[in-house]
Amino acid sequence: MTTGPDRVPSPLDVQDGRRAWSVLAAAFVAMFVSFGVAYSFGAFLVPVSDALGSGPGATAGVFSLTLIALFGLGALSGPAVDRFGPRRVVLVGALAMGLGLLLTSRATALWQAYVGHGLGVGLAVACSYVPLVAVVGGWFTRRRTLAVGIAVSGIGLGTLLVAPLAADLIARLGWREAYLVLAGVGTLALGGCAFLVRAAPGVVSAEPAPLRPRLRTPTYRRLYASGLLLSIVLFVPFVHLPAYAVSRGTGQVAAATLVGVIGAASILGRLALGAAATRTGVLRTYQGCFALMAGSFLLWLGEPGYPRLVVFAALLGIGYGGFVALGPTLVAELFGLHGLGGLLGILYTSAAVGSAIGPPAAGAVIGATGEYLAVIVAALVLGAAATAMVLTVRPATPADPHPWSMPAPASRRGRRRRVLDGRSG
């Protein structure tokens, strides 16, 4: 068991107490900053492309690599937080953010931007997202779903606010100096968050449970497969919906706003569906998010006008927000808190694979045919398959308890109380 300074709680550190809320605030800020910087790349696309002479297509690959890294490296940062504690992991992210953006600001060739932004910023987000979601989940028992929802709402708010700020900085200072400003602010913010976070007291009292047996369970495999299928279609509108709207006569600004609608609606989904899960159950609400996202693509069929596209983006965003907020709580309920970072980190590699497959494949189909219909139909089919898969997930029963998540309970009610109290690990 790791016994570093961020792994030994003081007597005042109690779950659902003031320390828990300070950890939640740090997690919110870290996700606001890290995702805000990562998702602001669209503001830099044209000036970076012009300066490096790389063309917008090749330059857009920087953002694709950032997505792959921020989700894929969770498989490393998740287990790392279980072993070393959140403070060290977030500090690594702060360093990666600063050095990555510094290198990007001084890039004279596109590969330097790939390394600086793609890997540096991607690692910074990976060190903030999975570790802090797991830590917040451990610090809260009665309000776990709400707390995780608040933490990840920093993603949506950062997406909304940092990109316009970056565009203003570029207009005032130029893209290289704008990246230097973001490097300084991002490093200081993440560094400050690192000193506010520490592992939850209920998690550090025992060795983390082994990952491999849980990864091999049908429940975990179904969660992973459903997340992979969903991620293939989820990120397609982020990339191709604005271009579709423009092709149907929508102005550039209004078309770009559709992605902002997804981000804004995701904040509502993170908070509202997190609250709804306390009444309907986390698993059932999580499954409902899949159905909502898959069904929303029906609004993209045909020749929808701009108002219908706004409704589509809003429904997709609400489901997406709930999907992000409820995932960590669901994994904690199914498998316990010990080793939660590792479980989430590996689970989120499904999003890395899906984001690497979906948008490029959709772009290839659109480029070859000049039409979007095949892409939309494929999204409907894969979304329905993801929903069908996640509906096969069942909660653990008292008759077949997981040895790593809870002792053999005397009753279903007793098991449920232990899970909600965060003592299932």
Contacts in CASP RR format, 6 or more apart in sequence:
PFRMAT RR
TARGET T0000
AUTHOR 0000-0000-0000
METHOD contacts of the structure
MODEL  1
MTTGPDRVPSPLDVQDGRRAWSVLAAAFVAMFVSFGVAYSFGAFLVPVSD
ALGSGPGATAGVFSLTLIALFGLGALSGPAVDRFGPRRVVLVGALAMGLG
LLLTSRATALWQAYVGHGLGVGLAVACSYVPLVAVVGGWFTRRRTLAVGI
AVSGIGLGTLLVAPLAADLIARLGWREAYLVLAGVGTLALGGCAFLVRAA
PGVVSAEPAPLRPRLRTPTYRRLYASGLLLSIVLFVPFVHLPAYAVSRGT
GQVAAATLVGVIGAASILGRLALGAAATRTGVLRTYQGCFALMAGSFLLW
LGEPGYPRLVVFAALLGIGYGGFVALGPTLVAELFGLHGLGGLLGILYTS
AAVGSAIGPPAAGAVIGATGEYLAVIVAALVLGAAATAMVLTVRPATPAD
PHPWSMPAPASRRGRRRRVLDGRSG
1 7 0 8 1.000
1 204 0 8 1.000
1 206 0 8 1.000
1 207 0 8 1.000
2 83 0 8 1.000
2 84 0 8 1.000
2 85 0 8 1.000
2 204 0 8 1.000
4 85 0 8 1.000
5 87 0 8 1.000
6 85 0 8 1.000
6 86 0 8 1.000
6 87 0 8 1.000
6 88 0 8 1.000
6 197 0 8 1.000
6 198 0 8 1.000
6 199 0 8 1.000
7 85 0 8 1.000
7 198 0 8 1.000
7 199 0 8 1.000
7 204 0 8 1.000
8 204 0 8 1.000
9 19 0 8 1.000
9 198 0 8 1.000
9 199 0 8 1.000
9 200 0 8 1.000
9 201 0 8 1.000
9 204 0 8 1.000
12 18 0 8 1.000
12 19 0 8 1.000
13 19 0 8 1.000
13 198 0 8 1.000
13 201 0 8 1.000
14 20 0 8 1.000
14 201 0 8 1.000
15 138 0 8 1.000
15 139 0 8 1.000
15 140 0 8 1.000
15 141 0 8 1.000
15 200 0 8 1.000
15 201 0 8 1.000
15 202 0 8 1.000
15 422 0 8 1.000
16 139 0 8 1.000
16 140 0 8 1.000
16 141 0 8 1.000
16 142 0 8 1.000
16 143 0 8 1.000
19 139 0 8 1.000
19 198 0 8 1.000
20 139 0 8 1.000
20 140 0 8 1.000
20 147 0 8 1.000
20 200 0 8 1.000
22 196 0 8 1.000
23 135 0 8 1.000
23 136 0 8 1.000
23 139 0 8 1.000
23 196 0 8 1.000
23 197 0 8 1.000
23 198 0 8 1.000
24 136 0 8 1.000
24 139 0 8 1.000
24 140 0 8 1.000
24 147 0 8 1.000
24 150 0 8 1.000
24 151 0 8 1.000
25 196 0 8 1.000
26 132 0 8 1.000
26 192 0 8 1.000
26 193 0 8 1.000
26 196 0 8 1.000
26 197 0 8 1.000
27 132 0 8 1.000
27 133 0 8 1.000
27 135 0 8 1.000
27 136 0 8 1.000
27 151 0 8 1.000
27 193 0 8 1.000
27 197 0 8 1.000
28 150 0 8 1.000
28 151 0 8 1.000
28 153 0 8 1.000
28 154 0 8 1.000
29 154 0 8 1.000
29 189 0 8 1.000
29 193 0 8 1.000
30 90 0 8 1.000
30 128 0 8 1.000
30 132 0 8 1.000
30 189 0 8 1.000
30 190 0 8 1.000
30 193 0 8 1.000
31 128 0 8 1.000
31 129 0 8 1.000
31 132 0 8 1.000
31 151 0 8 1.000
31 152 0 8 1.000
31 154 0 8 1.000
31 155 0 8 1.000
31 158 0 8 1.000
32 154 0 8 1.000
32 155 0 8 1.000
32 157 0 8 1.000
32 158 0 8 1.000
32 161 0 8 1.000
32 162 0 8 1.000
33 128 0 8 1.000
33 158 0 8 1.000
33 162 0 8 1.000
33 185 0 8 1.000
33 186 0 8 1.000
33 189 0 8 1.000
33 190 0 8 1.000
34 93 0 8 1.000
34 97 0 8 1.000
34 121 0 8 1.000
34 124 0 8 1.000
34 125 0 8 1.000
34 128 0 8 1.000
34 129 0 8 1.000
34 186 0 8 1.000
34 190 0 8 1.000
35 125 0 8 1.000
35 129 0 8 1.000
35 154 0 8 1.000
35 155 0 8 1.000
35 156 0 8 1.000
35 158 0 8 1.000
35 159 0 8 1.000
36 155 0 8 1.000
36 158 0 8 1.000
36 159 0 8 1.000
36 161 0 8 1.000
36 162 0 8 1.000
36 163 0 8 1.000
37 97 0 8 1.000
37 101 0 8 1.000
37 121 0 8 1.000
37 124 0 8 1.000
37 162 0 8 1.000
37 166 0 8 1.000
37 182 0 8 1.000
37 186 0 8 1.000
38 66 0 8 1.000
38 70 0 8 1.000
38 121 0 8 1.000
38 122 0 8 1.000
38 124 0 8 1.000
38 125 0 8 1.000
39 158 0 8 1.000
39 159 0 8 1.000
39 162 0 8 1.000
39 163 0 8 1.000
40 162 0 8 1.000
40 163 0 8 1.000
40 165 0 8 1.000
40 166 0 8 1.000
40 182 0 8 1.000
41 62 0 8 1.000
41 63 0 8 1.000
41 66 0 8 1.000
41 117 0 8 1.000
42 63 0 8 1.000
42 163 0 8 1.000
43 163 0 8 1.000
43 164 0 8 1.000
43 166 0 8 1.000
43 167 0 8 1.000
43 170 0 8 1.000
44 166 0 8 1.000
44 170 0 8 1.000
44 175 0 8 1.000
44 178 0 8 1.000
44 179 0 8 1.000
45 56 0 8 1.000
45 59 0 8 1.000
45 60 0 8 1.000
45 63 0 8 1.000
46 56 0 8 1.000
47 170 0 8 1.000
47 174 0 8 1.000
47 175 0 8 1.000
48 54 0 8 1.000
48 59 0 8 1.000
48 62 0 8 1.000
48 107 0 8 1.000
48 113 0 8 1.000
48 175 0 8 1.000
49 55 0 8 1.000
49 56 0 8 1.000
49 57 0 8 1.000
49 58 0 8 1.000
49 59 0 8 1.000
51 175 0 8 1.000
52 59 0 8 1.000
52 107 0 8 1.000
52 108 0 8 1.000
52 109 0 8 1.000
52 110 0 8 1.000
52 113 0 8 1.000
53 110 0 8 1.000
54 110 0 8 1.000
58 110 0 8 1.000
59 110 0 8 1.000
59 113 0 8 1.000
61 114 0 8 1.000
62 110 0 8 1.000
62 113 0 8 1.000
62 114 0 8 1.000
62 117 0 8 1.000
62 118 0 8 1.000
63 117 0 8 1.000
63 118 0 8 1.000
64 355 0 8 1.000
64 356 0 8 1.000
64 359 0 8 1.000
64 360 0 8 1.000
65 114 0 8 1.000
65 117 0 8 1.000
65 118 0 8 1.000
65 119 0 8 1.000
66 117 0 8 1.000
66 118 0 8 1.000
66 121 0 8 1.000
66 122 0 8 1.000
66 125 0 8 1.000
67 235 0 8 1.000
67 352 0 8 1.000
67 355 0 8 1.000
67 356 0 8 1.000
68 352 0 8 1.000
68 355 0 8 1.000
68 356 0 8 1.000
69 118 0 8 1.000
69 119 0 8 1.000
69 120 0 8 1.000
69 121 0 8 1.000
69 122 0 8 1.000
69 123 0 8 1.000
69 125 0 8 1.000
69 126 0 8 1.000
69 352 0 8 1.000
70 121 0 8 1.000
70 122 0 8 1.000
70 123 0 8 1.000
70 125 0 8 1.000
70 126 0 8 1.000
70 129 0 8 1.000
70 352 0 8 1.000
71 126 0 8 1.000
71 348 0 8 1.000
71 349 0 8 1.000
71 351 0 8 1.000
71 352 0 8 1.000
71 355 0 8 1.000
72 126 0 8 1.000
72 345 0 8 1.000
72 348 0 8 1.000
72 349 0 8 1.000
72 351 0 8 1.000
72 352 0 8 1.000
73 122 0 8 1.000
73 123 0 8 1.000
73 126 0 8 1.000
73 127 0 8 1.000
74 126 0 8 1.000
74 129 0 8 1.000
74 130 0 8 1.000
74 344 0 8 1.000
74 345 0 8 1.000
74 346 0 8 1.000
74 348 0 8 1.000
74 349 0 8 1.000
75 342 0 8 1.000
75 345 0 8 1.000
75 346 0 8 1.000
75 348 0 8 1.000
75 349 0 8 1.000
76 126 0 8 1.000
77 89 0 8 1.000
77 126 0 8 1.000
77 127 0 8 1.000
77 129 0 8 1.000
77 130 0 8 1.000
77 131 0 8 1.000
77 345 0 8 1.000
78 89 0 8 1.000
78 130 0 8 1.000
78 131 0 8 1.000
78 134 0 8 1.000
78 341 0 8 1.000
78 342 0 8 1.000
78 344 0 8 1.000
78 345 0 8 1.000
79 211 0 8 1.000
79 339 0 8 1.000
79 341 0 8 1.000
79 342 0 8 1.000
79 345 0 8 1.000
80 88 0 8 1.000
80 89 0 8 1.000
80 131 0 8 1.000
81 89 0 8 1.000
81 130 0 8 1.000
81 131 0 8 1.000
81 134 0 8 1.000
81 135 0 8 1.000
81 199 0 8 1.000
81 341 0 8 1.000
81 342 0 8 1.000
82 134 0 8 1.000
82 208 0 8 1.000
82 338 0 8 1.000
82 339 0 8 1.000
82 340 0 8 1.000
82 341 0 8 1.000
82 342 0 8 1.000
83 208 0 8 1.000
85 131 0 8 1.000
85 198 0 8 1.000
85 199 0 8 1.000
86 131 0 8 1.000
86 132 0 8 1.000
86 135 0 8 1.000
86 194 0 8 1.000
86 197 0 8 1.000
86 198 0 8 1.000
86 199 0 8 1.000
87 194 0 8 1.000
87 195 0 8 1.000
87 197 0 8 1.000
87 198 0 8 1.000
88 194 0 8 1.000
89 127 0 8 1.000
89 131 0 8 1.000
90 127 0 8 1.000
90 128 0 8 1.000
90 131 0 8 1.000
90 132 0 8 1.000
90 190 0 8 1.000
90 191 0 8 1.000
90 193 0 8 1.000
90 194 0 8 1.000
90 197 0 8 1.000
91 190 0 8 1.000
91 191 0 8 1.000
91 194 0 8 1.000
92 123 0 8 1.000
92 127 0 8 1.000
93 123 0 8 1.000
93 124 0 8 1.000
93 126 0 8 1.000
93 127 0 8 1.000
93 128 0 8 1.000
93 190 0 8 1.000
94 124 0 8 1.000
94 186 0 8 1.000
94 187 0 8 1.000
94 189 0 8 1.000
94 190 0 8 1.000
94 191 0 8 1.000
94 192 0 8 1.000
94 193 0 8 1.000
94 194 0 8 1.000
95 187 0 8 1.000
96 120 0 8 1.000
96 121 0 8 1.000
96 122 0 8 1.000
96 123 0 8 1.000
96 124 0 8 1.000
96 127 0 8 1.000
97 120 0 8 1.000
97 121 0 8 1.000
97 124 0 8 1.000
97 183 0 8 1.000
97 186 0 8 1.000
97 187 0 8 1.000
97 190 0 8 1.000
98 124 0 8 1.000
98 183 0 8 1.000
98 184 0 8 1.000
98 186 0 8 1.000
98 187 0 8 1.000
99 116 0 8 1.000
99 120 0 8 1.000
100 115 0 8 1.000
100 116 0 8 1.000
100 117 0 8 1.000
100 119 0 8 1.000
100 120 0 8 1.000
100 121 0 8 1.000
100 124 0 8 1.000
100 183 0 8 1.000
101 116 0 8 1.000
101 117 0 8 1.000
101 120 0 8 1.000
101 121 0 8 1.000
101 179 0 8 1.000
101 180 0 8 1.000
101 182 0 8 1.000
101 183 0 8 1.000
101 184 0 8 1.000
101 186 0 8 1.000
102 179 0 8 1.000
102 180 0 8 1.000
102 183 0 8 1.000
103 112 0 8 1.000
103 115 0 8 1.000
103 116 0 8 1.000
103 120 0 8 1.000
104 112 0 8 1.000
104 113 0 8 1.000
104 116 0 8 1.000
104 117 0 8 1.000
104 179 0 8 1.000
105 175 0 8 1.000
105 176 0 8 1.000
105 177 0 8 1.000
105 179 0 8 1.000
105 180 0 8 1.000
105 183 0 8 1.000
106 112 0 8 1.000
106 176 0 8 1.000
107 113 0 8 1.000
107 116 0 8 1.000
124 190 0 8 1.000
128 190 0 8 1.000
128 193 0 8 1.000
129 155 0 8 1.000
129 348 0 8 1.000
130 341 0 8 1.000
130 342 0 8 1.000
130 344 0 8 1.000
130 345 0 8 1.000
130 348 0 8 1.000
131 341 0 8 1.000
132 151 0 8 1.000
132 197 0 8 1.000
133 148 0 8 1.000
133 151 0 8 1.000
133 152 0 8 1.000
133 328 0 8 1.000
133 341 0 8 1.000
133 344 0 8 1.000
134 328 0 8 1.000
134 339 0 8 1.000
134 340 0 8 1.000
134 341 0 8 1.000
134 342 0 8 1.000
134 344 0 8 1.000
135 197 0 8 1.000
135 198 0 8 1.000
135 199 0 8 1.000
135 200 0 8 1.000
136 147 0 8 1.000
136 148 0 8 1.000
136 151 0 8 1.000
136 328 0 8 1.000
137 144 0 8 1.000
137 147 0 8 1.000
137 148 0 8 1.000
137 200 0 8 1.000
137 328 0 8 1.000
137 329 0 8 1.000
137 332 0 8 1.000
137 337 0 8 1.000
137 340 0 8 1.000
138 144 0 8 1.000
138 200 0 8 1.000
138 202 0 8 1.000
138 203 0 8 1.000
138 332 0 8 1.000
138 337 0 8 1.000
138 340 0 8 1.000
138 422 0 8 1.000
139 147 0 8 1.000
139 200 0 8 1.000
140 146 0 8 1.000
140 147 0 8 1.000
140 148 0 8 1.000
141 420 0 8 1.000
141 421 0 8 1.000
141 422 0 8 1.000
142 420 0 8 1.000
144 329 0 8 1.000
144 332 0 8 1.000
144 420 0 8 1.000
144 422 0 8 1.000
145 274 0 8 1.000
145 275 0 8 1.000
145 277 0 8 1.000
145 278 0 8 1.000
145 282 0 8 1.000
145 325 0 8 1.000
145 326 0 8 1.000
145 329 0 8 1.000
146 271 0 8 1.000
146 274 0 8 1.000
146 275 0 8 1.000
146 278 0 8 1.000
148 325 0 8 1.000
148 326 0 8 1.000
148 328 0 8 1.000
148 329 0 8 1.000
149 270 0 8 1.000
149 271 0 8 1.000
149 274 0 8 1.000
149 322 0 8 1.000
149 325 0 8 1.000
150 270 0 8 1.000
150 271 0 8 1.000
152 270 0 8 1.000
152 321 0 8 1.000
152 324 0 8 1.000
152 325 0 8 1.000
153 267 0 8 1.000
153 270 0 8 1.000
153 271 0 8 1.000
153 325 0 8 1.000
154 267 0 8 1.000
155 266 0 8 1.000
155 324 0 8 1.000
156 263 0 8 1.000
156 264 0 8 1.000
156 266 0 8 1.000
156 267 0 8 1.000
156 270 0 8 1.000
157 267 0 8 1.000
159 260 0 8 1.000
159 263 0 8 1.000
160 260 0 8 1.000
160 263 0 8 1.000
160 264 0 8 1.000
166 178 0 8 1.000
166 182 0 8 1.000
169 177 0 8 1.000
169 178 0 8 1.000
169 181 0 8 1.000
169 182 0 8 1.000
170 178 0 8 1.000
173 181 0 8 1.000
200 337 0 8 1.000
202 337 0 8 1.000
202 422 0 8 1.000
202 423 0 8 1.000
203 337 0 8 1.000
203 338 0 8 1.000
203 339 0 8 1.000
203 340 0 8 1.000
206 338 0 8 1.000
206 425 0 8 1.000
207 338 0 8 1.000
208 338 0 8 1.000
208 339 0 8 1.000
209 336 0 8 1.000
209 338 0 8 1.000
209 339 0 8 1.000
209 404 0 8 1.000
209 405 0 8 1.000
209 425 0 8 1.000
210 404 0 8 1.000
211 339 0 8 1.000
211 342 0 8 1.000
211 343 0 8 1.000
211 346 0 8 1.000
213 404 0 8 1.000
214 220 0 8 1.000
214 335 0 8 1.000
214 343 0 8 1.000
214 402 0 8 1.000
214 404 0 8 1.000
215 221 0 8 1.000
215 343 0 8 1.000
215 346 0 8 1.000
217 402 0 8 1.000
219 334 0 8 1.000
219 393 0 8 1.000
219 394 0 8 1.000
219 396 0 8 1.000
220 334 0 8 1.000
220 335 0 8 1.000
220 343 0 8 1.000
220 347 0 8 1.000
222 389 0 8 1.000
222 390 0 8 1.000
222 392 0 8 1.000
222 393 0 8 1.000
223 330 0 8 1.000
223 331 0 8 1.000
223 347 0 8 1.000
223 390 0 8 1.000
223 393 0 8 1.000
224 346 0 8 1.000
224 347 0 8 1.000
224 350 0 8 1.000
225 350 0 8 1.000
225 389 0 8 1.000
226 290 0 8 1.000
226 386 0 8 1.000
226 387 0 8 1.000
226 389 0 8 1.000
226 390 0 8 1.000
226 393 0 8 1.000
227 347 0 8 1.000
227 350 0 8 1.000
227 351 0 8 1.000
227 386 0 8 1.000
227 390 0 8 1.000
228 350 0 8 1.000
228 353 0 8 1.000
228 354 0 8 1.000
229 382 0 8 1.000
229 383 0 8 1.000
229 385 0 8 1.000
229 386 0 8 1.000
229 389 0 8 1.000
230 290 0 8 1.000
230 293 0 8 1.000
230 294 0 8 1.000
230 323 0 8 1.000
230 382 0 8 1.000
230 383 0 8 1.000
230 386 0 8 1.000
231 350 0 8 1.000
231 351 0 8 1.000
231 353 0 8 1.000
231 354 0 8 1.000
231 355 0 8 1.000
231 358 0 8 1.000
232 354 0 8 1.000
232 357 0 8 1.000
232 358 0 8 1.000
232 361 0 8 1.000
232 382 0 8 1.000
233 294 0 8 1.000
233 297 0 8 1.000
233 358 0 8 1.000
233 378 0 8 1.000
233 379 0 8 1.000
233 382 0 8 1.000
233 383 0 8 1.000
233 386 0 8 1.000
234 293 0 8 1.000
234 316 0 8 1.000
234 320 0 8 1.000
234 355 0 8 1.000
235 354 0 8 1.000
235 355 0 8 1.000
235 358 0 8 1.000
235 359 0 8 1.000
236 358 0 8 1.000
236 359 0 8 1.000
236 362 0 8 1.000
236 375 0 8 1.000
236 379 0 8 1.000
237 258 0 8 1.000
237 259 0 8 1.000
237 262 0 8 1.000
237 300 0 8 1.000
237 312 0 8 1.000
237 313 0 8 1.000
237 316 0 8 1.000
238 259 0 8 1.000
238 262 0 8 1.000
238 359 0 8 1.000
239 359 0 8 1.000
239 362 0 8 1.000
239 363 0 8 1.000
240 359 0 8 1.000
240 362 0 8 1.000
240 363 0 8 1.000
240 366 0 8 1.000
240 372 0 8 1.000
240 375 0 8 1.000
241 255 0 8 1.000
241 258 0 8 1.000
241 259 0 8 1.000
241 300 0 8 1.000
241 309 0 8 1.000
241 313 0 8 1.000
242 255 0 8 1.000
242 256 0 8 1.000
242 258 0 8 1.000
242 259 0 8 1.000
243 255 0 8 1.000
244 309 0 8 1.000
244 372 0 8 1.000
245 251 0 8 1.000
245 254 0 8 1.000
245 255 0 8 1.000
245 258 0 8 1.000
245 306 0 8 1.000
245 309 0 8 1.000
246 252 0 8 1.000
246 255 0 8 1.000
248 303 0 8 1.000
248 305 0 8 1.000
250 306 0 8 1.000
250 309 0 8 1.000
254 306 0 8 1.000
258 309 0 8 1.000
258 310 0 8 1.000
258 313 0 8 1.000
259 313 0 8 1.000
260 313 0 8 1.000
261 310 0 8 1.000
261 313 0 8 1.000
261 314 0 8 1.000
261 317 0 8 1.000
262 313 0 8 1.000
262 314 0 8 1.000
262 316 0 8 1.000
262 317 0 8 1.000
262 320 0 8 1.000
263 317 0 8 1.000
263 320 0 8 1.000
265 313 0 8 1.000
265 314 0 8 1.000
265 315 0 8 1.000
265 316 0 8 1.000
265 317 0 8 1.000
265 318 0 8 1.000
265 320 0 8 1.000
265 321 0 8 1.000
266 317 0 8 1.000
266 318 0 8 1.000
266 319 0 8 1.000
266 320 0 8 1.000
266 321 0 8 1.000
266 322 0 8 1.000
266 324 0 8 1.000
267 321 0 8 1.000
268 318 0 8 1.000
268 321 0 8 1.000
269 317 0 8 1.000
269 318 0 8 1.000
269 319 0 8 1.000
269 320 0 8 1.000
269 321 0 8 1.000
269 322 0 8 1.000
269 325 0 8 1.000
270 321 0 8 1.000
270 322 0 8 1.000
270 324 0 8 1.000
270 325 0 8 1.000
271 325 0 8 1.000
272 318 0 8 1.000
273 285 0 8 1.000
273 289 0 8 1.000
273 318 0 8 1.000
273 319 0 8 1.000
273 321 0 8 1.000
273 322 0 8 1.000
273 325 0 8 1.000
273 326 0 8 1.000
274 285 0 8 1.000
274 322 0 8 1.000
274 325 0 8 1.000
274 326 0 8 1.000
276 285 0 8 1.000
277 284 0 8 1.000
277 285 0 8 1.000
277 286 0 8 1.000
277 326 0 8 1.000
277 329 0 8 1.000
282 326 0 8 1.000
282 327 0 8 1.000
282 329 0 8 1.000
282 330 0 8 1.000
282 333 0 8 1.000
283 330 0 8 1.000
283 333 0 8 1.000
283 393 0 8 1.000
283 395 0 8 1.000
285 322 0 8 1.000
285 326 0 8 1.000
286 322 0 8 1.000
286 323 0 8 1.000
286 326 0 8 1.000
286 327 0 8 1.000
286 330 0 8 1.000
286 390 0 8 1.000
287 387 0 8 1.000
287 390 0 8 1.000
287 391 0 8 1.000
287 393 0 8 1.000
288 319 0 8 1.000
288 387 0 8 1.000
289 319 0 8 1.000
289 320 0 8 1.000
289 321 0 8 1.000
289 322 0 8 1.000
289 323 0 8 1.000
289 326 0 8 1.000
290 323 0 8 1.000
290 383 0 8 1.000
290 386 0 8 1.000
290 387 0 8 1.000
290 390 0 8 1.000
290 391 0 8 1.000
291 387 0 8 1.000
292 315 0 8 1.000
292 318 0 8 1.000
292 319 0 8 1.000
293 315 0 8 1.000
293 316 0 8 1.000
293 317 0 8 1.000
293 319 0 8 1.000
293 320 0 8 1.000
293 323 0 8 1.000
293 383 0 8 1.000
294 380 0 8 1.000
294 383 0 8 1.000
294 384 0 8 1.000
294 386 0 8 1.000
294 387 0 8 1.000
295 315 0 8 1.000
295 380 0 8 1.000
295 383 0 8 1.000
296 312 0 8 1.000
296 315 0 8 1.000
296 316 0 8 1.000
296 319 0 8 1.000
297 312 0 8 1.000
297 316 0 8 1.000
297 376 0 8 1.000
297 379 0 8 1.000
297 380 0 8 1.000
297 383 0 8 1.000
298 380 0 8 1.000
299 308 0 8 1.000
299 309 0 8 1.000
299 311 0 8 1.000
299 312 0 8 1.000
299 315 0 8 1.000
300 309 0 8 1.000
300 312 0 8 1.000
300 372 0 8 1.000
300 376 0 8 1.000
300 379 0 8 1.000
301 373 0 8 1.000
301 376 0 8 1.000
301 377 0 8 1.000
301 380 0 8 1.000
302 373 0 8 1.000
304 312 0 8 1.000
327 344 0 8 1.000
328 340 0 8 1.000
328 344 0 8 1.000
331 340 0 8 1.000
331 343 0 8 1.000
331 344 0 8 1.000
331 347 0 8 1.000
332 340 0 8 1.000
332 419 0 8 1.000
332 422 0 8 1.000
332 424 0 8 1.000
333 395 0 8 1.000
333 419 0 8 1.000
333 424 0 8 1.000
334 395 0 8 1.000
334 396 0 8 1.000
334 402 0 8 1.000
334 405 0 8 1.000
335 343 0 8 1.000
335 402 0 8 1.000
335 404 0 8 1.000
335 405 0 8 1.000
336 402 0 8 1.000
336 404 0 8 1.000
336 405 0 8 1.000
336 406 0 8 1.000
336 419 0 8 1.000
336 422 0 8 1.000
336 424 0 8 1.000
336 425 0 8 1.000
337 422 0 8 1.000
337 424 0 8 1.000
337 425 0 8 1.000
338 404 0 8 1.000
338 405 0 8 1.000
338 425 0 8 1.000
362 375 0 8 1.000
362 378 0 8 1.000
363 375 0 8 1.000
365 374 0 8 1.000
365 375 0 8 1.000
365 378 0 8 1.000
366 372 0 8 1.000
366 375 0 8 1.000
396 402 0 8 1.000
396 405 0 8 1.000
396 415 0 8 1.000
397 412 0 8 1.000
398 408 0 8 1.000
398 409 0 8 1.000
398 410 0 8 1.000
398 411 0 8 1.000
398 412 0 8 1.000
398 415 0 8 1.000
401 407 0 8 1.000
401 408 0 8 1.000
401 409 0 8 1.000
401 415 0 8 1.000
404 425 0 8 1.000
405 424 0 8 1.000
405 425 0 8 1.000
406 415 0 8 1.000
406 418 0 8 1.000
406 419 0 8 1.000
406 423 0 8 1.000
406 424 0 8 1.000
406 425 0 8 1.000
409 415 0 8 1.000
409 418 0 8 1.000
415 424 0 8 1.000
418 424 0 8 1.000
END
